[in-house]
Amino acid sequence: ADAAKIEIEAGGIKGSLSRLQLDVTEEKSISEAVAHVEQEFGRLDVLINNAGVGALGVDSVKIAFKQCLETNVMGPAMVAAAFRPLLFKSENPYSVFVSSGQGTLVRNAVQRLASHGNIKNGGAYIVSKAALNMLAVLEHGEWGPKGLKVFAMSPGFVRSNLRGRSEEERSGWGKAG
């Protein structure tokens, strides 16, 4: 986290960055993070919910769904609820959920799901991202009228440790940007 912070700052950003360890699946970790942000800054201007797991290599459908839903949906739901009071202390609050085009119901309905051949374990990742999209819709419906700007965004198919740590997996078998 420190190395990433230094790299981002070297790119010339406006404002300041800080790092914070947070396990989105642990309520204690979330409450400690909220307390830290409140004590250090008094408010939160932008919350970016970017936790995610793919459960690749997991042989059990039950375990894959548990991992994906707990991290990709329940975690962001708990984090959003816990940080919302600090967001409303901002003059211009944003809540951003990092989702995936994989969770788009219409796209999946009209495209051949065979194109998702590398998704295993009953589609746990796809299902979790569809649920995350709905979470963003619900947050927008409830809190948007009160001034919270809510977005679900897909970064596209990018280099990531989500698929694994080898260069082949990180690069999406050479297909990730």
HUURWO-V177603 format. One line per field, one symbol per residue. phi: phi as a letter, one per 20 degrees, with the letter a starting at -180 (. if undefined). burial: 1 if it has 16 or more other C-alpha atoms within 10 Angstrom, else 0. Layout:
BEGIN
phi: ???
burial: ???
END
This chain:
BEGIN
phi: .ffffffffffmdencdbdbebdfedgfffffffffffffcnbcecddecfacdlfneeeggffffffffeecfggffffffeggfffeefbeccddedbffeeffgffeeffffdgeedmmmgffffffffgfgffffffedgfeoeedcdcdfnedfaegeqdfgfffemlndee
burial: 000000000000000000000101100001101110110000110110101111110000000110111111111111110111011101001111111111110000000000000011101111111111101100110000000111110000001000110000111100000
END
